[in-house]
Structure formats: C-alpha cells, structure tokens
Amino acid sequence: HRAAKHKNLGGGQSKERTRDKLANVLNGLESRSRIRFQKLRERCLNMRNIAHGVRGGQSNVSAEELRTPGLDRLLWVFLRLLYSQQGLLRFLEATDEDAIKAQLADQKAKEEKARADGDERIIRSLTDAIATSELRLENYERAQKNAEFVEIELERIESKIQALTEMAVSSQDPDYISSQVDSVADSMTQTEEAIRDLHHITGLDDVDSTPDILETNLSEVIEA
C-alpha cells in the first residue's frame, strides 16, 4: 500500500507540473496568440461533441469520445509552437540585420587595408570581429527560417484539425475519426524535435507528459 501511495503521489506531482507548465506557456503568450490557441481548442471540443452525437450519446460510451490524448498532444504542440514563434519574432525584432551587414562590410574593408599595411595585430583583431559578425548574421538568418517553419506548422495543424472536424460531421464511424486523430498526433514527432531545438531562443523547457488541455478549465490557469 505504501508503494502504491508513493506511486500515486508521484503521478499527482507530475500532473501538477504539467498543469503548471500549461499555465506558464498560456500566460506567457500575447493575447493574439492566446486567442488563436483558444479558437483551435474550441474546434477540438466541437469535434468531440460531434463524435458523441454520432454515437447517440450512449451512456456506455467511453469518456474519451474522440481519444483525448491525441487531441491534447496536437494542442500542446500548437501551443508550444505559438510560444516559440513569439520568442523568434522578438529575437528578429531586436536584431538589426542591415546594421550587421553594414558592420561586416566595414570590418572586411578595414581588414583588407590592414593586410595591405601588414599590421598583424589589427588583422587578428578584425578577423575575430568578422567571425563574430558572420555568426550573428547566420543566427539571424536561421531564426528567419525557423520563424517561417513555425508559421507553416501552425497553419498545418489548424488545417488538420479543421479537416478532422469536417470528417466528424460527415462520418458515421467515430472510431475511424479517432484513429485519424492519433495518426496526425503521431506525425508531430519531428515538429516536437524542432521545438526542443529552439530552446536557446525561446527558453521553453520540455515536459515529460502532455497536459490535459481539453479537460482543463482554462479560466482557472490564465491570469487575469
């Protein structure tokens, strides 16, 4: 009994940590991104309700009318993508690409002159400065590509969930819809890896499990 008690306590603590992470991410979002997430969550709730209606609201139907874990995973990926996008856009806004390019051009011109003069001390200093500017430019360009990827992924998930919702309206087989949800959720592995790779910019830590997003009363976790 003692072992079981400890196991349940650990599970409770883990669930609390994931709920805290959900709250931190939601409260860290700007209002526009938060609204975008809430609209997608509402579609998922509608999808479950539709699937329940197809089954006639039978009392013996499982509480997971449409496998909640799959939908929760999709929403969790979407939410973390929004958070990542916000971090990337802030980085891009705070970095002046044109200024870096101008500085790099100036440094290269000075290096060329120093080489003509044969001043090794200045050459070494400028060589290091050029390497730093080139690294900054690479980081900026990488952030641009990451931001483009994140927006494409956000749109892809929105489209997938919209298609699944439409499928729920027309299909008479909720189990098939559930399998499609799971299939889409399983396809998120590469996206989740990309989110983890952006940690150095977003500061977003990963968690071991997915929060119960659909079952959580968001008004209780979103700060006023």
C-alpha positions as CSV (number, residue, x, y, z in Angstrom):
1,H,0.0,0.0,0.0
2,R,2.9,2.3,0.8
3,A,4.4,1.7,-2.6
4,A,1.1,2.4,-4.3
5,K,0.7,5.6,-2.2
6,H,4.1,6.8,-3.3
7,K,3.3,6.0,-7.0
8,N,0.1,7.9,-6.8
9,L,1.8,10.8,-5.2
10,G,4.4,10.9,-8.0
11,G,1.7,10.8,-10.6
12,G,-0.1,13.6,-8.9
13,Q,3.1,15.7,-8.7
14,S,3.8,15.0,-12.4
15,K,0.3,16.0,-13.4
16,E,0.7,19.2,-11.3
17,R,4.0,20.0,-13.0
18,T,2.4,19.6,-16.5
19,R,-0.5,21.8,-15.4
20,D,1.9,24.4,-14.2
21,K,3.8,24.3,-17.5
22,L,0.5,24.7,-19.4
23,A,-0.3,27.8,-17.2
24,N,3.2,29.2,-17.7
25,V,3.0,28.9,-21.5
26,L,-0.5,30.3,-21.7
27,N,0.3,33.2,-19.5
28,G,3.5,33.9,-21.4
29,L,1.6,34.3,-24.7
30,E,0.5,37.6,-26.1
31,S,-3.3,38.0,-26.4
32,R,-3.5,37.4,-30.1
33,S,-1.6,34.1,-29.9
34,R,-3.7,33.0,-26.9
35,I,-6.9,33.7,-28.8
36,R,-5.6,31.7,-31.8
37,F,-5.0,28.8,-29.5
38,Q,-8.3,29.0,-27.8
39,K,-10.1,29.0,-31.1
40,L,-8.3,25.8,-32.1
41,R,-9.1,24.2,-28.7
42,E,-12.8,25.1,-29.3
43,R,-12.7,23.3,-32.6
44,C,-11.4,20.2,-30.9
45,L,-14.1,20.3,-28.3
46,N,-16.7,20.7,-31.0
47,M,-15.2,17.7,-32.8
48,R,-15.6,15.6,-29.6
49,N,-19.2,16.7,-29.2
50,I,-20.0,15.8,-32.8
51,A,-18.5,12.4,-32.4
52,H,-20.5,11.9,-29.2
53,G,-23.6,13.0,-31.1
54,V,-22.9,10.4,-33.9
55,R,-22.9,7.7,-31.3
56,G,-26.2,8.9,-30.0
57,G,-24.9,10.0,-26.6
58,Q,-24.9,6.4,-25.4
59,S,-24.2,6.1,-21.7
60,N,-21.8,3.2,-22.2
61,V,-19.5,5.3,-24.5
62,S,-16.1,5.9,-23.0
63,A,-15.3,9.4,-21.7
64,E,-12.8,9.6,-24.4
65,E,-15.4,10.1,-27.2
66,L,-12.6,11.1,-29.5
67,R,-9.3,10.0,-28.0
68,T,-8.5,13.0,-25.9
69,P,-4.7,12.2,-25.6
70,G,-4.3,12.6,-29.4
71,L,-6.1,15.9,-29.4
72,D,-4.3,17.1,-26.3
73,R,-1.0,16.3,-28.0
74,L,-1.9,18.3,-31.1
75,L,-3.0,21.2,-29.0
76,W,0.2,21.1,-26.8
77,V,2.4,21.1,-29.9
78,F,0.4,24.0,-31.3
79,L,0.6,25.9,-28.1
80,R,4.4,25.4,-27.8
81,L,4.8,26.5,-31.5
82,L,3.0,29.7,-30.7
83,Y,5.3,30.3,-27.8
84,S,8.3,29.5,-30.0
85,Q,7.0,31.8,-32.7
86,Q,6.7,34.6,-30.2
87,G,10.3,34.2,-29.0
88,L,11.6,34.1,-32.5
89,L,9.8,37.2,-33.6
90,R,11.1,39.1,-30.5
91,F,14.6,38.0,-31.4
92,L,14.2,39.1,-35.0
93,E,12.7,42.5,-34.0
94,A,15.6,43.1,-31.6
95,T,18.2,42.3,-34.2
96,D,19.0,44.7,-37.0
97,E,20.1,42.7,-40.0
98,D,21.0,45.7,-42.1
99,A,23.3,47.0,-39.3
100,I,25.0,43.7,-39.0
101,K,25.6,43.5,-42.8
102,A,26.9,47.1,-42.8
103,Q,29.2,46.4,-39.9
104,L,30.5,43.2,-41.6
105,A,31.2,45.1,-44.8
106,D,33.1,47.8,-42.9
107,Q,35.2,45.2,-41.0
108,K,36.1,43.4,-44.2
109,A,37.2,46.7,-45.8
110,K,39.3,47.5,-42.8
111,E,40.8,44.0,-42.8
112,E,41.8,44.3,-46.4
113,K,43.5,47.6,-45.7
114,A,45.3,46.1,-42.7
115,R,46.6,43.3,-44.8
116,A,47.9,45.8,-47.3
117,D,49.7,47.6,-44.5
118,G,50.9,44.3,-43.0
119,D,49.7,45.1,-39.5
120,E,49.2,41.7,-38.0
121,R,47.8,42.9,-34.7
122,I,44.9,44.7,-36.4
123,I,44.4,41.8,-38.8
124,R,44.0,39.4,-35.9
125,S,41.5,41.7,-34.2
126,L,39.5,42.3,-37.3
127,T,39.5,38.6,-38.3
128,D,37.9,37.8,-34.9
129,A,35.4,40.7,-35.3
130,I,34.4,39.4,-38.8
131,A,33.8,35.9,-37.5
132,T,31.6,37.3,-34.8
133,S,29.5,39.4,-37.2
134,E,29.2,36.4,-39.6
135,L,27.9,34.3,-36.7
136,R,25.4,36.9,-35.8
137,L,24.2,37.1,-39.4
138,E,23.9,33.3,-39.5
139,N,21.9,33.3,-36.3
140,Y,19.5,35.9,-37.7
141,E,19.0,34.0,-41.0
142,R,18.5,30.8,-39.1
143,A,15.9,32.5,-36.9
144,Q,14.1,33.8,-40.0
145,K,13.9,30.3,-41.5
146,N,12.7,28.9,-38.1
147,A,10.0,31.5,-37.9
148,E,8.8,30.6,-41.4
149,F,8.8,26.9,-40.5
150,V,6.9,27.5,-37.3
151,E,4.1,29.5,-39.0
152,I,3.8,26.8,-41.7
153,E,3.4,24.2,-38.9
154,L,0.8,26.3,-37.1
155,E,-1.2,26.6,-40.3
156,R,-0.8,22.8,-41.0
157,I,-2.1,21.8,-37.6
158,E,-5.0,24.2,-37.9
159,S,-5.9,22.8,-41.3
160,K,-5.6,19.2,-40.0
161,I,-7.9,19.8,-37.1
162,Q,-10.4,21.6,-39.4
163,A,-10.3,18.6,-41.7
164,L,-10.8,16.2,-38.8
165,T,-13.8,18.3,-37.6
166,E,-15.4,18.2,-41.0
167,M,-14.7,14.5,-41.1
168,A,-16.5,14.1,-37.8
169,V,-19.6,15.9,-39.2
170,S,-19.8,13.6,-42.3
171,S,-18.5,10.3,-40.8
172,Q,-20.7,7.7,-39.1
173,D,-17.6,6.0,-37.6
174,P,-16.2,7.9,-34.6
175,D,-13.6,5.1,-34.1
176,Y,-12.2,5.9,-37.6
177,I,-12.0,9.6,-36.7
178,S,-10.2,8.7,-33.5
179,S,-7.6,6.7,-35.5
180,Q,-7.1,9.7,-37.8
181,V,-6.6,12.0,-34.8
182,D,-4.0,9.5,-33.4
183,S,-2.3,9.4,-36.8
184,V,-2.0,13.1,-37.1
185,A,-0.7,13.4,-33.5
186,D,1.9,10.7,-34.2
187,S,3.1,12.8,-37.1
188,M,4.1,15.6,-34.7
189,T,7.4,13.9,-33.6
190,Q,9.6,16.0,-36.0
191,T,7.8,19.2,-35.0
192,E,8.3,18.5,-31.4
193,E,12.0,17.9,-32.0
194,A,12.2,21.3,-33.8
195,I,10.6,23.0,-30.8
196,R,13.2,21.5,-28.5
197,D,15.9,22.7,-30.8
198,L,14.6,26.3,-30.4
199,H,15.1,26.2,-26.6
200,H,18.1,28.6,-26.8
201,I,15.9,31.3,-28.2
202,T,12.5,30.6,-26.7
203,G,13.7,29.4,-23.2
204,L,10.8,26.9,-23.4
205,D,11.6,23.8,-21.4
206,D,10.1,20.4,-22.4
207,V,7.9,18.3,-20.2
208,D,7.7,14.5,-19.9
209,S,3.9,14.4,-20.4
210,T,1.2,16.2,-22.2
211,P,-1.2,18.4,-20.1
212,D,-4.9,17.5,-20.1
213,I,-5.7,20.6,-22.2
214,L,-9.3,19.7,-23.2
215,E,-10.3,18.8,-19.6
216,T,-8.7,21.8,-18.0
217,N,-10.8,24.9,-17.2
218,L,-8.5,27.5,-18.9
219,S,-10.1,30.3,-16.9
220,E,-8.5,28.8,-13.8
221,V,-5.0,28.8,-15.2
222,I,-5.0,32.0,-17.3
223,E,-4.1,35.1,-15.2
224,A,-6.5,38.0,-15.4
